[in-house]
Amino acid sequence: MKIFKFFEFAYLAIMCFFTYQAYEEWGKEGSRSILYLCFAGAAIFMYFFKRNFRKRFEANNREN
């Protein structure tokens, strides 16, 4: 189960990276900042999705 927690926090790291990239590209012409923000949003969504999935998986294992 520890590997699941690792991937949860990896998604947070990815979100931080893409947020930083969006910040760096924000004022440039033809920038990809909106794309980076979309990737950051997807990463934070995946963090919460994986966390919810892990908690349900652990609860099912306790019941059995």
MDAnalysis code that builds the backbone (N, CA, C; Angstrom):
import MDAnalysis as mda
import numpy as np

u = mda.Universe.empty(192, n_residues=64, atom_resindex=np.repeat(np.arange(64), 3), trajectory=True)
u.add_TopologyAttr("name", ["N", "CA", "C"] * 64)
u.add_TopologyAttr("resid", np.arange(1, 65))
u.add_TopologyAttr("resname", ["MET", "LYS", "ILE", "PHE", "LYS", "PHE", "PHE", "GLU", "PHE", "ALA", "TYR", "LEU", "ALA", "ILE", "MET", "CYS", "PHE", "PHE", "THR", "TYR", "GLN", "ALA", "TYR", "GLU", "GLU", "TRP", "GLY", "LYS", "GLU", "GLY", "SER", "ARG", "SER", "ILE", "LEU", "TYR", "LEU", "CYS", "PHE", "ALA", "GLY", "ALA", "ALA", "ILE", "PHE", "MET", "TYR", "PHE", "PHE", "LYS", "ARG", "ASN", "PHE", "ARG", "LYS", "ARG", "PHE", "GLU", "ALA", "ASN", "ASN", "ARG", "GLU", "ASN"])
u.atoms.positions = np.array([
    [0.808, -1.202, 0.000],
    [0.000, 0.000, 0.000],
    [0.850, 1.265, 0.000],
    [2.095, 1.145, 0.380],
    [2.937, 2.335, 0.416],
    [3.201, 2.879, -0.973],
    [3.184, 2.011, -1.965],
    [3.423, 2.476, -3.339],
    [2.275, 3.368, -3.811],
    [1.062, 3.094, -3.356],
    [-0.074, 3.935, -3.724],
    [0.094, 5.340, -3.161],
    [0.571, 5.438, -1.919],
    [0.807, 6.754, -1.320],
    [1.900, 7.499, -2.066],
    [2.922, 6.765, -2.509],
    [3.999, 7.407, -3.268],
    [3.448, 8.051, -4.533],
    [2.588, 7.344, -5.252],
    [2.047, 7.888, -6.483],
    [1.101, 9.058, -6.224],
    [0.423, 9.044, -5.092],
    [-0.410, 10.194, -4.747],
    [0.448, 11.448, -4.654],
    [1.545, 11.340, -3.934],
    [2.403, 12.506, -3.759],
    [3.187, 12.839, -5.025],
    [3.386, 11.864, -5.886],
    [4.007, 12.146, -7.179],
    [3.090, 13.047, -8.007],
    [1.784, 12.825, -7.924],
    [0.847, 13.700, -8.634],
    [0.903, 15.123, -8.090],
    [1.111, 15.264, -6.783],
    [1.256, 16.616, -6.229],
    [2.532, 17.279, -6.733],
    [3.595, 16.508, -6.848],
    [4.847, 17.053, -7.375],
    [4.676, 17.476, -8.835],
    [3.966, 16.670, -9.599],
    [3.700, 17.009, -10.998],
    [2.869, 18.284, -11.078],
    [1.896, 18.416, -10.189],
    [1.069, 19.614, -10.163],
    [1.925, 20.844, -9.863],
    [2.839, 20.728, -8.916],
    [3.722, 21.854, -8.595],
    [4.607, 22.219, -9.781],
    [5.135, 21.215, -10.461],
    [5.988, 21.465, -11.622],
    [5.231, 22.211, -12.719],
    [4.040, 21.749, -13.050],
    [3.288, 22.391, -14.123],
    [2.789, 23.778, -13.719],
    [2.497, 23.976, -12.452],
    [2.111, 25.308, -11.995],
    [3.286, 26.267, -12.121],
    [4.471, 25.804, -11.775],
    [5.670, 26.628, -11.929],
    [5.935, 26.942, -13.404],
    [5.778, 25.948, -14.257],
    [5.977, 26.167, -15.691],
    [4.976, 27.194, -16.225],
    [3.743, 27.123, -15.779],
    [2.727, 28.087, -16.218],
    [3.085, 29.492, -15.742],
    [3.604, 29.592, -14.533],
    [4.019, 30.891, -14.006],
    [5.160, 31.477, -14.823],
    [6.108, 30.645, -15.187],
    [7.257, 31.094, -15.971],
    [6.849, 31.520, -17.386],
    [5.879, 30.859, -17.970],
    [5.472, 31.125, -19.358],
    [4.379, 32.188, -19.470],
    [3.861, 32.673, -18.374],
    [2.644, 33.477, -18.386],
    [2.724, 34.702, -19.302],
    [3.777, 35.480, -19.260],
    [3.825, 36.727, -20.016],
    [4.380, 36.589, -21.421],
    [4.864, 35.454, -21.800],
    [5.495, 35.275, -23.102],
    [4.452, 35.147, -24.204],
    [4.823, 35.621, -25.379],
    [3.930, 35.518, -26.525],
    [3.934, 34.081, -27.038],
    [2.756, 33.581, -27.354],
    [2.632, 32.202, -27.818],
    [2.939, 31.189, -26.726],
    [2.652, 31.556, -25.507],
    [3.007, 30.681, -24.386],
    [2.034, 29.514, -24.252],
    [2.476, 28.546, -23.534],
    [1.669, 27.348, -23.279],
    [1.150, 27.334, -21.848],
    [1.017, 28.486, -21.239],
    [0.666, 28.545, -19.826],
    [-0.706, 27.937, -19.540],
    [-1.665, 28.126, -20.429],
    [-2.994, 27.551, -20.221],
    [-2.925, 26.029, -20.272],
    [-2.121, 25.515, -21.182],
    [-1.941, 24.071, -21.279],
    [-1.314, 23.521, -20.003],
    [-0.312, 24.218, -19.480],
    [0.325, 23.790, -18.238],
    [-0.659, 23.829, -17.072],
    [-1.508, 24.829, -17.045],
    [-2.511, 24.906, -15.975],
    [-3.530, 23.773, -16.090],
    [-3.862, 23.381, -17.303],
    [-4.764, 22.235, -17.489],
    [-4.114, 20.951, -16.991],
    [-2.827, 20.781, -17.284],
    [-2.113, 19.607, -16.780],
    [-2.036, 19.621, -15.257],
    [-1.832, 20.790, -14.676],
    [-1.793, 20.901, -13.215],
    [-3.157, 20.546, -12.622],
    [-4.230, 20.992, -13.261],
    [-5.578, 20.648, -12.806],
    [-5.843, 19.154, -12.900],
    [-5.380, 18.545, -13.980],
    [-5.541, 17.094, -14.125],
    [-4.745, 16.347, -13.067],
    [-3.571, 16.841, -12.735],
    [-2.747, 16.184, -11.716],
    [-3.397, 16.271, -10.337],
    [-3.979, 17.414, -9.998],
    [-4.632, 17.538, -8.683],
    [-5.893, 16.681, -8.642],
    [-6.591, 16.580, -9.787],
    [-7.748, 15.684, -9.855],
    [-7.314, 14.236, -9.623],
    [-6.225, 13.829, -10.269],
    [-5.730, 12.460, -10.113],
    [-5.277, 12.194, -8.682],
    [-4.725, 13.200, -8.012],
    [-4.334, 13.039, -6.607],
    [-5.551, 12.678, -5.759],
    [-6.610, 13.447, -5.876],
    [-7.800, 13.179, -5.068],
    [-8.475, 11.874, -5.480],
    [-8.475, 11.577, -6.771],
    [-9.064, 10.338, -7.244],
    [-8.312, 9.137, -6.690],
    [-6.991, 9.156, -6.772],
    [-6.175, 8.048, -6.273],
    [-6.288, 7.909, -4.760],
    [-6.357, 9.039, -4.052],
    [-6.488, 8.986, -2.594],
    [-7.812, 8.339, -2.201],
    [-8.886, 8.730, -2.880],
    [-10.193, 8.155, -2.603],
    [-10.197, 6.658, -2.922],
    [-9.612, 6.278, -4.035],
    [-9.539, 4.884, -4.433],
    [-8.749, 4.060, -3.411],
    [-7.608, 4.599, -2.947],
    [-6.783, 3.888, -1.970],
    [-7.534, 3.689, -0.660],
    [-8.232, 4.711, -0.212],
    [-8.975, 4.595, 1.044],
    [-10.095, 3.563, 0.944],
    [-10.783, 3.532, -0.199],
    [-11.818, 2.499, -0.385],
    [-11.217, 1.121, -0.435],
    [-10.071, 0.993, -1.101],
    [-9.375, -0.295, -1.207],
    [-8.934, -0.783, 0.176],
    [-8.399, 0.121, 1.002],
    [-7.983, -0.246, 2.355],
    [-9.186, -0.621, 3.230],
    [-10.293, 0.075, 3.056],
    [-11.497, -0.238, 3.836],
    [-12.031, -1.604, 3.458],
    [-11.984, -1.955, 2.182],
    [-12.445, -3.280, 1.747],
    [-11.544, -4.383, 2.282],
    [-10.255, -4.110, 2.373],
    [-9.326, -5.106, 2.905],
    [-9.527, -5.333, 4.394],
    [-9.918, -4.295, 5.123],
    [-10.177, -4.436, 6.563],
    [-11.423, -5.276, 6.821],
    [-12.420, -5.149, 5.925],
    [-13.662, -5.880, 6.122],
    [-13.475, -7.379, 5.918],
    [-12.570, -7.768, 5.049],
    [-12.375, -9.188, 4.733],
    [-11.430, -9.843, 5.683],
])
